[in-house]
């Protein structure tokens, strides 16, 4: 945990002086631009630049399988994790690909724990910790060592991609049954009941939702003694390897002065973990959309964040984050146009 | 002062034909969207936008659209730098129509209507396929408002969808829709209004059967919100054109829920 603790200590608050300079630079009519001003100010202050460049986004999609899938909580079989991860890299026909194209993001796709041999998939980063987490109703999903290792994978990805010039990370995930894990996590962080925290995920039937809600309730009972301030152990006990990776991306990006735009329910659960490990990292986190997953609004509230976009999305894969990235780019271009005029 | 009811009656007397969207294209688009590699309906309003555009453009899979912003300005020219920056980023054109106070005094209702119609024809001749509507210093009670409303009506008559943003541009759409209810199919919302206008916008959205998607508390007009709305149109078209179906990508379809059966592995 030493490397991880050191990293968390490296994360400093963003430069609020630059933030105020940017806000002032919008001019006398700045209030008419609303939150576009705050978005550019946050982005510029993360980078330490009064005149920040147009964002260069990197979409990180982490994939992994979940032992809890055996309880029958998803609309899709576990093999869909394999198919979709391959889809990101070979047919390139997933929502993540389409919306990465929309906002001009490059993509990093990483196997953090898919329950299959993925060695034949070109372009996939192979960082498999284990072939899926354990069934958290029986035992913790991960060991502490596995959780830490998975976080550090994300940290390394962030470090490498910042070196390539990326200024914003869009975090997304793929893992059948992972909204069950996110529901338990969110409930432990936000004090929600199983019914309040459990949504339809991959658009499951009413019968399957009943099963899922029961699974979440049992998990909340089993892990009720983990405090909401102990994000690492919440992640370790009921999270996923892909979630851990994205926690690492958030922390790693913050340590490098890069921003992360979170997506929906699952990545907000990752942000809740990162927040407990290094509260200052939230200076570098921007919300995006309000997921149709019902407990997302509570998760955002717990972090003190408000969504900017509401398209009723419920996909994950950084889809909402990509929309917000597109809007951030527009906001920066507007700011640049106004500066040019003033200059 | 413009009387709303009189304006509706005046517009109705024009007997404009609003082209009907193609239900066949909408159905084909919806079938494809439902079979894209995602849980069914999970891209929600992006899917709705794509299906609506398919119907309006009479093609199941509309691709890149030629976009433009049209800004109606009352009193004087404004640079609208923010709107222009967004339109430029989208490779969209920018068209303006200035109606000064002096010009307004000379305009009859018929003149105002013809002015709006001319701007619609100009947009169509420029090859535009969708327009972001903007307004700056247009008085709701003025003849400039008639110009803008006529523009909306004639634009839709030419088969072009329109993205609007503020309460004011929404009112132009609303009046045109009251005269011709079929016009509703061509209207796309974009940004949520600020707190002081939220309630009024909610009523307007209810009337039009629409919802705003972007919440940045922008209080600027000038078509800035509508231009950002064009970006969402772009996102929707990326979804429709870049995503593959379960069959095309060799991914297993849903075994449960509404996706089961509807997603047929094509």
HADDOCK unambig.tbl for C-alpha pairs under 7 A between the chains (distance, minus, plus):
assign (segid A and resid 32 and name CA) (segid B and resid 218 and name CA) 5.58 0.50 0.50
assign (segid A and resid 32 and name CA) (segid B and resid 219 and name CA) 4.52 0.50 0.50
assign (segid A and resid 32 and name CA) (segid B and resid 220 and name CA) 5.09 0.50 0.50
assign (segid A and resid 33 and name CA) (segid B and resid 218 and name CA) 4.88 0.50 0.50
assign (segid A and resid 33 and name CA) (segid B and resid 219 and name CA) 6.39 0.50 0.50
assign (segid A and resid 33 and name CA) (segid B and resid 220 and name CA) 6.58 0.50 0.50
assign (segid A and resid 34 and name CA) (segid B and resid 216 and name CA) 5.67 0.50 0.50
assign (segid A and resid 34 and name CA) (segid B and resid 217 and name CA) 4.63 0.50 0.50
assign (segid A and resid 34 and name CA) (segid B and resid 218 and name CA) 4.61 0.50 0.50
assign (segid A and resid 34 and name CA) (segid B and resid 219 and name CA) 6.86 0.50 0.50
assign (segid A and resid 35 and name CA) (segid B and resid 216 and name CA) 4.84 0.50 0.50
assign (segid A and resid 35 and name CA) (segid B and resid 217 and name CA) 6.08 0.50 0.50
assign (segid A and resid 36 and name CA) (segid B and resid 216 and name CA) 6.40 0.50 0.50
assign (segid A and resid 75 and name CA) (segid B and resid 254 and name CA) 5.51 0.50 0.50
assign (segid A and resid 75 and name CA) (segid B and resid 255 and name CA) 5.50 0.50 0.50
assign (segid A and resid 75 and name CA) (segid B and resid 256 and name CA) 4.51 0.50 0.50
assign (segid A and resid 75 and name CA) (segid B and resid 257 and name CA) 6.23 0.50 0.50
assign (segid A and resid 76 and name CA) (segid B and resid 253 and name CA) 6.83 0.50 0.50
assign (segid A and resid 76 and name CA) (segid B and resid 254 and name CA) 4.87 0.50 0.50
assign (segid A and resid 76 and name CA) (segid B and resid 255 and name CA) 5.61 0.50 0.50
assign (segid A and resid 80 and name CA) (segid B and resid 251 and name CA) 6.21 0.50 0.50
assign (segid A and resid 80 and name CA) (segid B and resid 252 and name CA) 5.69 0.50 0.50
assign (segid A and resid 83 and name CA) (segid B and resid 250 and name CA) 6.70 0.50 0.50
assign (segid A and resid 83 and name CA) (segid B and resid 251 and name CA) 4.74 0.50 0.50
assign (segid A and resid 84 and name CA) (segid B and resid 251 and name CA) 6.44 0.50 0.50
assign (segid A and resid 87 and name CA) (segid B and resid 249 and name CA) 6.04 0.50 0.50
assign (segid A and resid 91 and name CA) (segid B and resid 249 and name CA) 5.74 0.50 0.50
assign (segid A and resid 93 and name CA) (segid B and resid 242 and name CA) 5.98 0.50 0.50
assign (segid A and resid 93 and name CA) (segid B and resid 243 and name CA) 4.07 0.50 0.50
assign (segid A and resid 93 and name CA) (segid B and resid 244 and name CA) 4.43 0.50 0.50
assign (segid A and resid 93 and name CA) (segid B and resid 249 and name CA) 6.79 0.50 0.50
assign (segid A and resid 94 and name CA) (segid B and resid 37 and name CA) 5.82 0.50 0.50
assign (segid A and resid 94 and name CA) (segid B and resid 243 and name CA) 5.26 0.50 0.50
assign (segid A and resid 94 and name CA) (segid B and resid 244 and name CA) 6.62 0.50 0.50
assign (segid A and resid 95 and name CA) (segid B and resid 239 and name CA) 6.48 0.50 0.50
assign (segid A and resid 95 and name CA) (segid B and resid 243 and name CA) 6.16 0.50 0.50
assign (segid A and resid 98 and name CA) (segid B and resid 238 and name CA) 5.34 0.50 0.50
assign (segid A and resid 98 and name CA) (segid B and resid 239 and name CA) 5.31 0.50 0.50
assign (segid A and resid 98 and name CA) (segid B and resid 242 and name CA) 5.07 0.50 0.50
assign (segid A and resid 98 and name CA) (segid B and resid 243 and name CA) 5.93 0.50 0.50
assign (segid A and resid 99 and name CA) (segid B and resid 235 and name CA) 6.59 0.50 0.50
assign (segid A and resid 99 and name CA) (segid B and resid 238 and name CA) 6.71 0.50 0.50
assign (segid A and resid 99 and name CA) (segid B and resid 239 and name CA) 6.86 0.50 0.50
assign (segid A and resid 102 and name CA) (segid B and resid 235 and name CA) 5.66 0.50 0.50
assign (segid A and resid 102 and name CA) (segid B and resid 238 and name CA) 6.30 0.50 0.50
assign (segid A and resid 202 and name CA) (segid B and resid 39 and name CA) 5.27 0.50 0.50
assign (segid A and resid 203 and name CA) (segid B and resid 39 and name CA) 6.44 0.50 0.50
assign (segid A and resid 203 and name CA) (segid B and resid 40 and name CA) 7.00 0.50 0.50
assign (segid A and resid 203 and name CA) (segid B and resid 257 and name CA) 5.94 0.50 0.50
assign (segid A and resid 204 and name CA) (segid B and resid 256 and name CA) 5.92 0.50 0.50
assign (segid A and resid 204 and name CA) (segid B and resid 257 and name CA) 4.49 0.50 0.50
assign (segid A and resid 205 and name CA) (segid B and resid 256 and name CA) 6.21 0.50 0.50
assign (segid A and resid 205 and name CA) (segid B and resid 257 and name CA) 4.19 0.50 0.50
assign (segid A and resid 308 and name CA) (segid B and resid 214 and name CA) 6.07 0.50 0.50
assign (segid A and resid 308 and name CA) (segid B and resid 215 and name CA) 4.94 0.50 0.50
assign (segid A and resid 308 and name CA) (segid B and resid 216 and name CA) 6.25 0.50 0.50
assign (segid A and resid 309 and name CA) (segid B and resid 213 and name CA) 5.71 0.50 0.50
assign (segid A and resid 309 and name CA) (segid B and resid 214 and name CA) 4.77 0.50 0.50
assign (segid A and resid 309 and name CA) (segid B and resid 215 and name CA) 5.98 0.50 0.50
assign (segid A and resid 310 and name CA) (segid B and resid 213 and name CA) 4.99 0.50 0.50
assign (segid A and resid 310 and name CA) (segid B and resid 214 and name CA) 6.49 0.50 0.50
assign (segid A and resid 311 and name CA) (segid B and resid 44 and name CA) 6.47 0.50 0.50
assign (segid A and resid 311 and name CA) (segid B and resid 45 and name CA) 5.12 0.50 0.50
assign (segid A and resid 311 and name CA) (segid B and resid 46 and name CA) 6.97 0.50 0.50
assign (segid A and resid 311 and name CA) (segid B and resid 213 and name CA) 5.69 0.50 0.50
assign (segid A and resid 312 and name CA) (segid B and resid 44 and name CA) 5.62 0.50 0.50
assign (segid A and resid 312 and name CA) (segid B and resid 45 and name CA) 6.40 0.50 0.50
assign (segid A and resid 313 and name CA) (segid B and resid 42 and name CA) 5.52 0.50 0.50
assign (segid A and resid 313 and name CA) (segid B and resid 43 and name CA) 4.93 0.50 0.50
assign (segid A and resid 313 and name CA) (segid B and resid 44 and name CA) 5.42 0.50 0.50
assign (segid A and resid 314 and name CA) (segid B and resid 42 and name CA) 4.69 0.50 0.50
assign (segid A and resid 314 and name CA) (segid B and resid 43 and name CA) 6.45 0.50 0.50
assign (segid A and resid 315 and name CA) (segid B and resid 38 and name CA) 6.93 0.50 0.50
assign (segid A and resid 315 and name CA) (segid B and resid 39 and name CA) 6.98 0.50 0.50
assign (segid A and resid 315 and name CA) (segid B and resid 42 and name CA) 5.09 0.50 0.50
assign (segid A and resid 315 and name CA) (segid B and resid 43 and name CA) 6.40 0.50 0.50
assign (segid A and resid 330 and name CA) (segid B and resid 86 and name CA) 5.83 0.50 0.50
assign (segid A and resid 333 and name CA) (segid B and resid 85 and name CA) 6.21 0.50 0.50
assign (segid A and resid 334 and name CA) (segid B and resid 82 and name CA) 4.93 0.50 0.50
assign (segid A and resid 334 and name CA) (segid B and resid 85 and name CA) 5.60 0.50 0.50
assign (segid A and resid 334 and name CA) (segid B and resid 86 and name CA) 6.97 0.50 0.50
assign (segid A and resid 337 and name CA) (segid B and resid 81 and name CA) 6.52 0.50 0.50
assign (segid A and resid 337 and name CA) (segid B and resid 85 and name CA) 6.54 0.50 0.50
assign (segid A and resid 338 and name CA) (segid B and resid 81 and name CA) 6.84 0.50 0.50
